[in-house]
C-alpha cells in the first residue's frame, strides 16, 4: 500500500471482525469472509492513495476532525 497510511479506529476494526465472524458462523461462507476481507483491503488501498475522497459533512456535524464519508 502506498500513500498515506490508513489507521482504522478500534470501532472500525471491531466492525470488520464482527462481519468476518458473522460470515464464518455460517457453514460454507468462508468465501464470503475472504471476499469481504479482500474488499476491505482494496478500500484501504484506495483511501491510502487518495485520503481526501468523500464528503467532510459529518466532520462539522459530529465535531470529529478529519472524518469523511
C-alpha positions, -999 to +999 in steps of 0.1 A: +000+000+000+015+034-010+004+068+001-008+079+034-012+051+060-048+041+068-053+037+105-087+023+113-103+031+146-109+004+172-146+006+164-139+001+127-116-029+134-143-044+157-169-039+129-147-058+104-140-086+129-177-089+137-186-091+100-159-118+093-171-137+124-207-135+111-197-149+077-176-177+093-205-187+116-225-197+085-210-230+073-198-227+038-195-189+039-157-188+041-155-174+006-178-146+016-155-138+045-124-139+023-142-117-003-151-092+024-115-090+036-103-085+001-128-057-004-117-040+028-081-042+018-090-027-016-108+001+001-079+008+024-056+010-006-079+035-023-080+056+008-042+055+011-038+068-024-065+095-021-072+103+016-094+133+007-121+114-011-156+116+004-175+144+020-164+162+051-200+170+061-201+149+092-168+164+104-187+195+112-219+179+124-202+154+147-172+175+156-147+147+146-117+163+128-107+146+096-139+125+093-151+118+057-179+097+045 
